[in-house]
């Protein structure tokens, strides 16, 4: 379960606390061990949310949740994907763009995302 992941710090939930958006590869294990995602769940590169349940000054992150697109976990092939929070719609809450292993970039509107 070792290897590269990408980390993005942003206020994903809109509550003023910084959360982590993680892009993984297919064999990643977040958290490490036998129960981590996506190694034992999707078995593909995934986008995970670690919600800050502490404060910005003393963050404490909840266990990862898969971010889903239209109800299905985002699955992005074998190699590490690279999510980035963006606000293309000026809604005040971010959407996602994700860099994929084949060089493409995918826009995932917030209205279609759940976690």
C-alpha positions in Angstrom: 0.0 0.0 0.0 3.0 2.3 -0.3 3.5 4.8 -3.0 2.5 8.2 -4.2 -0.7 10.0 -3.3 -1.6 13.6 -4.0 -2.9 15.9 -1.2 -5.1 19.0 -1.6 -6.0 21.2 1.3 -9.3 23.1 0.9 -12.5 23.9 2.8 -14.5 21.2 1.0 -17.5 21.2 3.4 -17.9 24.9 3.6 -17.6 25.0 7.4 -14.4 27.1 7.5 -12.2 24.2 8.4 -9.5 22.9 6.0 -10.2 19.3 4.8 -7.9 17.0 2.8 -8.8 15.8 -0.7 -6.5 12.8 -1.6 -5.9 11.3 -5.0 -4.6 7.7 -4.7 -3.3 4.9 -6.9 -5.0 1.5 -7.0 -2.9 -0.1 -4.3 -2.9 2.7 -1.8 -4.2 2.1 1.7 -5.5 5.2 3.5 -5.2 4.7 6.4 -2.3 2.1 6.2 -3.3 -1.4 6.9 -5.9 -4.0 6.1 -8.9 -1.7 6.2 -7.6 1.2 4.1 -9.2 2.6 0.9 -9.1 2.1 -2.0 -6.9 -1.0 -1.9 -9.5 -3.2 -0.3 -12.6 -1.4 -1.7 -12.4 -0.1 -5.3 -9.0 -1.5 -6.3 -8.6 1.5 -8.6 -7.2 5.0 -8.2 -9.7 7.0 -6.1 -10.5 10.4 -4.7 -11.0 10.5 -1.0 -12.1 13.1 1.5 -10.6 13.4 5.0 -12.9 15.8 6.8 -11.3 18.0 9.5 -13.3 17.4 12.6 -11.0 19.4 14.8 -10.0 23.0 14.0 -7.6 24.7 11.6 -5.2 25.3 14.5 -5.4 21.7 15.7 -6.7 19.6 12.8 -8.0 16.1 13.4 -9.1 14.2 10.3 -11.9 11.6 10.2 -11.4 8.3 8.4 -11.4 8.7 4.6 -14.6 8.7 2.6 -14.7 8.0 -1.1 -16.0 10.9 -3.1 -18.7 9.6 -5.5 -19.8 10.9 -8.9 -23.6 10.4 -9.4 -23.6 7.8 -6.6 -20.6 5.8 -7.7 -17.2 6.0 -6.2 -14.8 7.9 -8.5 -12.5 5.2 -10.0 -9.6 6.5 -12.1 -7.5 3.6 -13.3 -4.3 2.2 -11.8 -1.9 5.1 -11.3 -2.3 8.1 -8.9 -5.0 10.6 -9.9 -4.6 14.3 -9.0 -7.8 16.0 -7.8 -8.0 19.8 -7.3 -10.8 21.8 -5.7 -12.0 24.5 -8.0 -14.9 26.9 -8.1 -16.0 27.2 -11.7 -19.6 28.0 -10.9 -19.0 30.8 -8.3 -21.3 28.9 -5.9 -19.0 29.3 -2.9 -18.4 25.5 -2.7 -15.8 23.8 -4.8 -16.2 21.4 -7.7 -13.4 18.9 -8.6 -11.1 18.6 -11.5 -9.0 15.5 -11.6 -5.9 14.7 -13.6 -6.0 11.1 -14.8 -3.1 8.7 -15.8 -3.8 9.0 -19.5 -3.2 12.8 -19.4 -6.9 13.8 -19.5 -8.5 16.2 -17.1 -12.0 15.6 -15.9 -14.4 18.2 -14.4 -16.8 16.8 -11.8 -19.5 19.4 -10.9 -20.3 19.6 -7.2 -24.0 19.0 -7.8 -23.1 15.4 -9.0 -20.8 14.6 -6.1 -21.5 13.0 -2.7 -19.3 11.5 0.0 
